Amino acid sequence: MRIAIVNDMRAACEALRRVVDSLPDHEVAWTAADGVEAIAMAKRDRPDLILMDLIMPHLDGVQATRQIMGSAPCAILVVTATVSGNISLVYEAMGFGALDAVDTPMLGPAGEVSGAGALVEKIGTIAKIVGASGESRRAARPALAAGPTRLLVVGASTGGPKALSDLLLPLPRDWNAAVVIVQHVDVAFSQGLAKWLGDRTGRAVRVAEHGQSLVAGDVLLAGTNDHLVMSKARTLEYREEPRDVFFRPSVDVFFESVADHWPQTGLALLLTGMGKDGARGLLKLRSRGWHTIAQNEASSVVWSMPKAGIDLGAACEVLAIEQMARVVSQRLGG
């Protein structure tokens, strides 16, 4: 892969350059000292991956990510001095299309680089994603006894955090429906993403627990690097199998398990994201009578996952994210 580096600190740029140079089949495409320069460079020479700092003069990494994904979209990995110390900005950047985040490696006095292991692992994962996608660029509530809880299932990847917040914010607060979300995100960020979504939407968004039953009003997020599935007992479980599915957690695996085991039809959404994960599962849900919706191109950060579902004939409707809440409310509200 051709990898670009965006960072205003010389030592950080050098550490990142040495990490990239150490990796077979990877090279530094260019470097930029701030977000403004990065946007211009990306338009002239779009790399396979950008290592994007967050705190920079002139234009920060969040806004640079937003503008690059709008004008010259490519894979972006946030590389910042402290992910935990900038967690709000990390989720903002992920909302605009960044794939993941990692701490910046350190350059020692003798020129050695420390703390590069996590970055190398993230680059390897993103290389597989880019290749697979074909793209180079609080009190407990009782369960309702009247019948099974209505169910909304959602799959998302690149750009998903912001799309999810735009979807959840206008939904009804008191309804006989549960929401389960599979968002491609590392396990290290799942709890933080749930809190971020809760803060932005005013809802109690929680990470799904193994063995959990669904209750009306739940908004649950897949929270490990194993697959979230619906069991025959209609509880949520985490499973390692199938091991050969690259995306973990997989939208396809979850959607297909719901189609097999949930006792009534519901509503399924496939949102912005790289690759094709979710398309096959969306088709299976549609074949079982579910109403299925794919996000349209104009409102998607990356239109690969929804497009794959549309191309398979898996989507009953294709809508902008702003339109989905109204349709969801009409079909599941009350």
C-alpha positions, 0 to 999 in steps of 0.5 A, a space after each residue: 500500500 501507498 501510505 500518506 502521513 499527516 502530522 505536524 511533529 517532525 519526530 512523529 512523522 519520522 517514527 511513522 515513516 520508519 514503521 511504514 518503511 519496515 513493512 514489506 509491500 508498503 511505502 510512504 506516498 507523501 507527508 503533510 504538516 496539517 489538515 489543509 495540506 493533507 486535503 490538497 495532497 490527497 486530491 492530487 495523489 490519492 493514497 491507499 491509506 492516510 495516517 491522520 493526526 488529530 491535533 494540528 494547526 490550521 485544520 485538525 484531523 477531524 475536519 481534514 477527514 471529513 473533507 478528504 472523505 468528501 473529495 478524495 475518499 480513501 482509508 484513514 487511520 487516526 494516529 494520535 499521541 493519546 487515543 484515550 485523551 482525545 476520545 471525543 475527537 476520535 469518534 468524531 473522525 470515525 463518524 466522518 469515515 476514519 476506520 480506526 485509531 491508534 497511539 502514535 509510536 515514539 522515536 527514541 534518542 538513538 533513532 529506535 521506534 517504540 510502541 509500533 506494534 499496535 500500528 503495524 497490526 492496524 495497518 495489516 487489518 486495513 490492508 485486508 479491508 481495502 483489498 477485500 473491498 476492491 477499493 484503494 482509496 436504567 432501571 430494568 424494564 420488563 419484557 412485554 408479554 403481549 408478544 415478541 419485541 419488534 426488532 430493528 437490526 442495523 449494519 454499518 462500517 466506515 462512516 457508521 458512527 455519525 450515520 447511527 447517531 443521525 438515525 437514532 436521535 429522532 426515533 421514538 423513545 417509548 415503543 415496543 421495539 429493540 435495536 441491535 447494531 453491528 458496527 465494524 469497530 475494534 473491541 477497544 472502542 465498543 464501550 466508548 462508541 456506545 457512550 458516544 452514541 448515548 451522549 449524542 442521542 440522549 439514549 441508553 446505548 449499551 454493549 450487548 452482553 452474552 446471553 442477553 434477551 431483547 427488551 423493548 427500548 433496548 439499543 444494543 451494540 456488538 461489543 467484541 471481535 467475535 461475531 454477535 448472533 441470535 441464538 435458537 433461544 432468541 438471546 444474543 451470543 458471541 461466537 468465534 465461528 465462522 472463523 473464516 469470515 474476515 469482518 469481526 463482528 460480521 453483519 452477514 453472520 448476525 443478519 443471517 442468524 436473525 433471519 433463522 431464529 427471530 420469530 417475526 419479521 422486522 426492519 433491517 438497515 444496511 448503512 455506509 461502509 467499505 466492502 460487501 459485509 451485510 449484503 448477503 444477510 440483508 437478502 436473506 432477511 428480505 427473503 423471510 419477509 423483512 423490510 430492508 433498507 440500504 443507505 443511498 450513495 449521497 448520504 454515505 461516506 463510503 457506498 460499498 456495503 449498501 451498494 452491494 446489498 442493492 446489487 443483490 436485490 436485497 433492499 426494498 428501499 434505498 433512502 438517505 439516512 435522514 429519511 430512515 428514521 421516519 420510515 422506521 417510526 412508521 413501521 415499528 412505532 406504536 
